[in-house]
């Protein structure tokens, strides 16, 4: 490693060492200075100010997970549009604005198709209705 490369990496090494030192020092000080007074009240379970009732192994509605996953998928994909939008002017100045616009619009069309698919499938409805059509009743 050349001295120039070492000089370029030195700030990173210093900040990593400082981060480790702050973490270890803070943890050591909290163990050293924290009051240790165990009591019955501290050992009781706490759940939003209420005493827990029933088992913790109850079944949750799968809708929480489905809506959460759909949100994460579309949120992350929409965040991926920001880099293209931030360099769009530079790409337009270089003569590649049409290409960037086509790429961005194709990406948005994939997002729209995905949200339309979720909507059609009923994954965005909080309460799914299972209605039997008149054709199936005969």
Buried (B, 14 or more C-beta within 10 A) or exposed (E): EEEEEEEEEEEEEEEEEEEEEEEEEEEEEEEEEEEEEEEEEEEEEEEEEEEEEEEEEEEEEEEEEEBEEBEEBBEEBEEEEEEBEEEBEEBBEEEBBEEBBEEBEEBEEEBEEBBEEBEEEEBEEEEEEEEEEEEEEE
